[in-house]
Amino acid sequence: MSPSMPHRSDQNDLGAADTSTRSTSVKALSALNFLLADVRDGLGPFLGVFLIGKGWDAATIGYVTTIGGIAGMLATTPLGALADATKAKRAIVAVCAILTIIASLAILIFPTVPVVAASQIATGVAGAAIAPAIAALTLGIVGQSGLAHQLGRNEAWNHAGNGIAAVLAGVFGYFYGLPAVFVLMTVLAVFSLIALARISPKDVDHDTARGLEPRNAGGEPGAPEGFRTLLKNPRLLVLAGTLMMFHLGNAALLPLLGQNVAAKGSVDPAAYTAATIVIAQLTMIPLALVASKIAESRGYYWLFLAALIALPIRGLIAGTWHSLYAVLPVQMLDGVGAGLLGVAVPGMVALIMRGTGRVNVGLGAVTTLQGVGASLSPALGGWIATAYGFPVAFLSLGAIAVPAVLLWLAFGALMRPALAAQGNKGHATREAAETA
């Protein structure tokens, strides 16, 4: 470690670096989350709407999306290890943002099955790399004790970016057609690179970013544990299994909502898809901020449980209320789930893997199993929708999430102590971050 970057402890996470410089980096981190919101996930639900307009059916769309999900799933754990090991975390984000734009533009120009499948693979890998890189930058800048607070800020800015981008996409898509969405993504990607450049490398403690802690009074960090620590940690395995089942039901629900409307032709699909996103994002913004407060005062366990319960209710409403207005409660519940999970998951992994030096590979491993469910969800949901109709697909996807709730409750005694609130350890860190 460079002499200019002393290791930060929980008691003095921000005292080792210049406050004004770090304040600039925290602001840039918020801006980065805002601008990357629509870039990180590629075209999202707009992809299905665009391809429906090109004559594709829901099953084929689900299959190519699944291919991309599998690619991201396989890459997530190695890329988490890369985020732990490398100091070029900003470069990872930059390369992946550019790759996502190239892949999305390829779909616009050549909307064929091979090109779309290849682009989804590229987008899946890029998204798999961005998530642990952003998590590592966040932990490296604010430290373990300030993480819950900053995760809330990150998610609030991310959801605000998604909401505003969805509004712009809906407006541009309505007046100029869905290709305008591709142009919008390109512009956002360019600005995200500018925000990324504003994060000072000197403000990122790379030992803290991977979860290492001082091993002696001199503040020297310990050595990272072996990769076997991932398999030996029962709490990490419970979290990963719960998320896998949850996302098997969750991932396909929003895209199928847009495809259902596009297939009926009753309203403009671009505007409707944008509306579904905006409703969810407007809910997620306050939920993310509230989630960080709850995590600081009560821990992550109950926060995560509330997010799990939202999905079965969401699927039930979508499958039984056959009205365009059903999108309001359905997407508000999506906002509840995503707003809470965005704060809870990286925060829980950071606590579970604390001191191992493998926080981001742990996050990658959890995301890999989560990706198993998410990558299978579009194919499963698309097949059910094609064979039995969209209402049955919504009900089925909601029901699939029930075992996730039961699993989390069954292992409550194991998980609750490890995910308890961290008390007032992060007070100094939060004050410094709030000045940003």
C-alpha positions in Angstrom: 0.0 0.0 0.0 1.2 3.5 -0.9 2.3 5.7 2.1 -0.3 8.2 0.9 -3.0 5.6 1.3 -2.9 4.4 5.0 -5.4 1.6 5.9 -8.7 2.9 7.3 -10.2 1.3 10.4 -13.9 1.5 11.4 -13.0 4.1 13.9 -11.5 6.5 11.4 -12.6 5.6 7.9 -12.2 9.0 6.5 -9.6 10.6 8.6 -6.6 9.3 6.5 -7.5 11.3 3.4 -8.2 14.8 2.5 -11.9 15.5 3.3 -12.5 17.8 0.4 -11.0 15.4 -2.1 -13.0 12.5 -0.8 -16.1 14.6 -0.9 -15.6 15.1 -4.6 -15.1 11.4 -5.1 -18.3 10.6 -3.1 -20.2 13.1 -5.3 -18.8 11.6 -8.4 -19.7 8.1 -7.2 -23.3 9.3 -6.8 -23.3 10.8 -10.3 -21.8 7.6 -11.7 -24.6 5.5 -10.2 -27.1 8.0 -11.7 -25.7 7.9 -15.2 -24.9 4.2 -15.3 -28.4 3.2 -14.2 -29.7 2.8 -17.8 -26.4 1.6 -19.2 -25.5 -1.1 -16.7 -28.5 -3.3 -17.6 -28.4 -2.7 -21.3 -31.8 -2.1 -23.0 -33.7 -4.0 -20.2 -37.5 -4.3 -20.9 -37.1 -2.1 -24.0 -35.3 -4.9 -25.7 -38.4 -7.2 -25.6 -40.6 -4.4 -26.9 -38.2 -3.6 -29.7 -38.0 -7.3 -30.7 -41.7 -7.8 -30.5 -42.0 -5.1 -33.1 -39.6 -7.0 -35.3 -41.8 -10.0 -35.3 -40.2 -12.0 -32.5 -42.3 -14.1 -30.1 -42.0 -14.1 -26.3 -40.3 -17.5 -26.1 -37.5 -16.5 -28.5 -36.9 -13.3 -26.7 -36.7 -15.2 -23.5 -34.2 -17.7 -24.9 -31.7 -15.0 -26.2 -32.1 -13.1 -22.9 -31.3 -16.3 -21.0 -28.1 -16.8 -23.0 -26.9 -13.4 -21.9 -27.9 -14.1 -18.3 -25.9 -17.4 -18.3 -22.9 -15.6 -19.7 -23.1 -13.0 -17.0 -23.6 -15.7 -14.4 -20.5 -17.6 -15.4 -18.4 -14.4 -15.4 -19.6 -12.9 -12.2 -17.5 -14.7 -9.6 -14.2 -14.4 -11.6 -14.9 -10.7 -12.2 -15.6 -10.3 -8.5 -12.2 -11.8 -7.8 -10.8 -9.3 -10.3 -12.4 -6.4 -8.5 -10.8 -7.6 -5.3 -7.3 -8.0 -6.8 -6.9 -5.1 -9.2 -6.4 -1.4 -8.5 -7.9 -0.5 -11.9 -11.4 -0.6 -10.7 -12.3 2.6 -12.6 -11.0 1.1 -15.8 -13.3 -1.9 -15.4 -16.3 0.3 -15.2 -15.2 2.4 -18.2 -14.5 -0.6 -20.5 -17.8 -2.3 -19.6 -19.9 0.9 -20.2 -18.4 1.2 -23.7 -18.9 -2.5 -24.4 -22.6 -2.3 -23.4 -23.2 0.6 -25.9 -21.5 -1.2 -28.7 -23.5 -4.4 -28.0 -26.8 -2.4 -27.9 -26.1 -0.6 -31.1 -25.5 -3.9 -32.8 -29.0 -5.0 -32.0 -30.4 -1.8 -33.6 -28.5 -2.3 -36.8 -28.7 -6.1 -37.0 -31.7 -7.4 -35.1 -31.1 -11.1 -35.9 -30.9 -14.0 -33.5 -27.1 -14.5 -33.7 -26.4 -10.8 -33.2 -28.9 -10.3 -30.5 -27.6 -13.4 -28.7 -24.0 -12.2 -29.0 -24.9 -8.7 -27.8 -26.7 -10.2 -24.8 -23.6 -12.2 -23.9 -21.5 -9.0 -24.0 -24.0 -7.0 -22.0 -24.3 -9.8 -19.4 -20.5 -10.0 -18.9 -20.3 -6.2 -18.8 -23.0 -6.0 -16.2 -21.4 -8.7 -14.2 -18.1 -6.7 -14.1 -19.7 -3.3 -13.3 -21.6 -4.4 -10.1 -18.6 -5.7 -8.1 -16.4 -2.9 -9.4 -18.9 -0.2 -8.1 -19.3 -2.1 -4.8 -15.5 -2.2 -4.4 -15.2 1.5 -5.2 -17.9 2.3 -2.7 -16.4 0.2 0.1 -12.9 1.5 -0.7 -14.0 5.2 -0.5 -16.3 5.2 2.6 -15.1 2.1 4.5 -17.1 -0.7 6.1 -18.8 1.5 8.8 -20.1 4.0 6.2 -21.2 1.4 3.7 -24.9 1.1 4.6 -25.4 4.9 4.4 -23.5 5.1 1.0 -25.3 2.1 -0.4 -28.6 3.9 0.2 -27.3 7.0 -1.6 -26.0 4.8 -4.5 -29.3 3.1 -4.9 -31.3 6.3 -4.7 -29.2 7.9 -7.4 -29.3 4.8 -9.4 -33.1 4.6 -9.3 -33.4 8.3 -10.0 -31.3 7.8 -13.1 -33.4 4.8 -14.2 -36.6 6.8 -13.7 -35.4 9.9 -15.6 -33.9 7.7 -18.4 -37.2 5.8 -18.7 -39.1 9.0 -19.0 -36.8 10.3 -21.7 -36.9 6.9 -23.4 -40.6 6.9 -23.4 -40.9 10.4 -24.8 -38.2 9.9 -27.5 -39.6 6.4 -28.3 -43.1 7.8 -28.7 -42.0 10.7 -31.0 -39.1 9.1 -32.8 -39.5 5.4 -32.3 -37.6 2.9 -30.2 -34.2 3.5 -32.0 -34.1 6.8 -30.0 -33.6 4.7 -26.9 -30.3 3.5 -28.2 -29.1 7.1 -28.8 -30.1 8.0 -25.3 -28.0 5.2 -23.8 -25.0 6.3 -25.8 -25.3 9.8 -24.4 -25.6 8.6 -20.8 -22.6 6.3 -21.2 -20.4 9.3 -22.3 -21.4 11.3 -19.3 -20.8 8.3 -17.0 -17.2 8.2 -18.2 -16.9 11.9 -17.2 -18.2 11.2 -13.7 -15.9 8.2 -13.4 -12.9 10.3 -14.2 -13.9 12.6 -11.2 -13.3 9.7 -8.7 -9.8 10.2 -7.4 -7.7 7.0 -7.3 -6.1 8.3 -4.1 -9.5 8.2 -2.3 -9.9 4.4 -2.8 -8.3 2.2 -0.2 -7.9 -1.1 -2.0 -7.5 -3.1 1.1 -10.7 -1.8 2.6 -12.4 -2.3 -0.8 -11.8 -6.0 -0.6 -12.7 -6.4 3.1 -9.2 -6.7 4.7 -8.8 -5.3 8.2 -5.7 -4.4 10.2 -3.9 -7.4 11.7 -1.7 -5.4 14.2 -1.5 -2.1 16.0 0.4 -0.6 13.1 -2.6 -0.9 10.9 -1.0 -3.3 8.4 -3.8 -5.4 6.7 -3.9 -9.1 7.0 -3.6 -11.5 4.0 -6.8 -12.5 2.1 -8.2 -15.9 2.8 -8.3 -18.7 0.2 -11.2 -19.0 -2.2 -12.5 -22.0 -0.1 -13.8 -19.5 2.4 -16.8 -19.1 0.0 -17.8 -22.7 0.3 -17.1 -22.9 4.1 -19.4 -19.9 4.9 -22.9 -21.2 5.6 -24.4 -17.7 5.8 -23.1 -16.8 2.3 -24.6 -20.0 0.9 -28.0 -19.3 2.5 -28.1 -15.8 1.1 -27.1 -17.0 -2.4 -29.7 -19.8 -2.4 -32.4 -17.5 -1.3 -31.6 -14.9 -4.0 -31.5 -17.7 -6.7 -35.0 -18.7 -6.0 -36.2 -15.2 -5.7 -34.9 -14.1 -9.0 -36.2 -17.2 -10.8 -39.6 -15.6 -10.3 -38.6 -11.9 -10.3 -36.4 -11.4 -13.4 -39.0 -12.1 -16.1 -42.0 -10.2 -14.6 -41.3 -6.7 -15.8 -40.3 -7.7 -19.4 -43.4 -9.8 -19.7 -45.6 -6.8 -18.7 -44.2 -4.8 -21.6 -44.5 -7.8 -24.0 -48.1 -8.4 -23.0 -49.0 -4.8 -23.9 -47.0 -4.9 -27.1 -48.7 -8.1 -28.2 -52.2 -6.6 -27.6 -51.3 -3.4 -29.3 -53.8 -1.5 -27.1 -51.3 1.3 -26.1 -47.9 2.5 -27.2 -45.5 -0.2 -26.0 -42.6 2.2 -25.5 -44.6 4.7 -23.4 -46.1 1.8 -21.4 -42.7 0.2 -20.7 -41.3 3.6 -19.7 -44.3 4.0 -17.3 -43.6 0.7 -15.6 -40.0 1.6 -15.1 -40.8 5.1 -13.8 -43.4 3.9 -11.3 -40.9 1.4 -9.9 -38.0 3.8 -9.8 -40.0 6.5 -8.0 -40.8 4.0 -5.3 -37.3 2.7 -5.1 -35.7 6.2 -4.4 -37.2 6.8 -1.0 -37.1 3.0 -0.2 -33.4 2.9 -0.8 -32.8 5.9 1.6 -35.1 4.4 4.2 -33.4 1.0 3.8 -30.0 2.5 4.6 -31.5 4.0 7.8 -33.1 0.7 8.8 -29.8 -1.2 8.1 -27.9 1.2 10.3 -30.4 0.9 13.2 -31.8 -2.6 13.0 -29.6 -4.5 10.6 -30.3 -6.2 7.3 -32.3 -9.4 8.2 -35.8 -8.0 8.3 -35.0 -5.6 5.5 -34.3 -8.5 3.2 -37.3 -10.5 4.3 -39.6 -7.5 3.4 -38.1 -7.5 -0.1 -38.7 -11.2 -0.5 -42.4 -11.0 0.5 -43.1 -8.2 -2.1 -42.7 -10.5 -5.1 -45.4 -13.1 -4.5 -47.9 -10.3 -3.8 -46.8 -8.6 -7.0 -47.3 -11.8 -9.1 -50.7 -12.3 -7.7 -51.9 -8.8 -8.6 -50.4 -9.0 -12.1 -52.0 -12.3 -12.8 -55.5 -11.6 -11.4 -56.1 -7.9 -12.2 -56.4 -7.7 -16.0 -56.2 -3.9 -16.4 -53.7 -1.4 -17.5 -54.0 0.2 -14.1 -52.7 -2.9 -12.4 -49.2 -1.6 -13.4 -49.4 0.8 -10.4 -49.4 -1.6 -7.5 -47.4 -4.2 -9.4 -44.5 -1.8 -10.1 -44.7 -0.1 -6.7 -44.1 -3.5 -5.2 -41.2 -4.0 -7.6 -39.9 -0.7 -6.3 -40.2 -2.0 -2.7 -38.3 -5.2 -3.5 -35.5 -3.7 -5.6 -35.1 -0.6 -3.3 -34.5 -2.8 -0.3 -32.4 -5.5 -2.1 -30.1 -2.9 -3.6 -29.0 -1.8 -0.2 -29.3 -5.1 1.6 -27.4 -7.5 -0.6 -24.0 -5.8 -0.9 -24.2 -4.7 2.7 -24.9 -8.2 3.9 -22.1 -9.7 1.9 -19.7 -7.1 3.2 -20.6 -8.1 6.8 -20.6 -11.8 6.1 -17.2 -11.7 4.4 -15.7 -9.0 6.6 -12.0 -9.6 7.3 -11.5 -12.3 4.7 -10.3 -10.0 1.9 -12.8 -11.7 -0.4 -15.8 -9.3 -0.2 -16.2 -8.7 -3.9 -15.6 -12.3 -5.0 -18.2 -13.2 -2.3 -20.6 -10.7 -3.9 -19.7 -12.2 -7.2 -20.5 -15.7 -6.0 -23.8 -14.6 -4.6 -24.6 -12.8 -7.8 -23.7 -15.9 -9.8 -26.3 -18.1 -8.0 -28.7 -15.2 -8.2 -28.0 -15.1 -11.9 -28.9 -18.8 -12.2 -32.4 -17.9 -11.3 -32.4 -14.6 -13.2 -31.1 -16.2 -16.4 -33.6 -19.1 -16.4 -36.5 -16.7 -15.5 -37.0 -15.2 -19.0 -37.0 -18.6 -20.7 -39.4 -20.0 -18.1 -41.7 -17.0 -18.1 -41.6 -16.7 -21.9 -42.5 -20.4 -22.3 -45.4 -20.2 -19.8 -46.7 -17.0 -21.5 -46.5 -18.5 -25.0 -48.2 -21.8 -23.9 -50.7 -20.7 -21.3 -51.0 -16.9 -21.5 -49.5 -14.0 -19.7 -51.8 -14.1 -16.6 -50.7 -17.7 -15.8 -47.1 -16.6 -16.3 -47.4 -13.8 -13.8 -49.1 -16.1 -11.2 -46.4 -18.8 -11.7 -43.5 -16.4 -11.4 -44.9 -15.0 -8.1 -45.5 -18.4 -6.7 -41.9 -19.5 -7.5 -40.6 -16.9 -5.0 -42.5 -18.3 -2.0 -39.8 -21.0 -1.2 -37.2 -18.1 -1.0 -39.2 -16.6 1.8 -39.5 -19.9 3.6 -35.7 -20.6 3.3 -34.8 -17.2 4.8 -37.2 -17.7 7.7 -35.9 -21.3 8.3 -32.3 -20.0 8.7 -33.2 -16.9 10.7 -31.3 -18.0 13.8 -28.1 -18.3 11.7 -28.5 -15.1 9.8 -29.8 -12.6 12.3 -26.7 -12.2 14.5 -24.4 -11.8 11.5 -26.6 -9.1 10.0 -27.2 -7.1 13.1 -26.9 -3.3 13.1 -23.4 -1.9 13.4 -24.4 0.7 16.0 -22.8 4.1 15.8 -19.5 2.9 14.3 -20.1 4.7 11.1 -21.0 8.1 12.6 -17.9 9.9 11.5 -18.0 8.3 8.1 -21.7 9.2 7.6 -21.1 12.8 8.6 -18.3 13.1 6.0 -20.3 11.5 3.3 -23.3 13.7 4.1 -21.3 16.8 3.5 -21.0 15.6 -0.1 
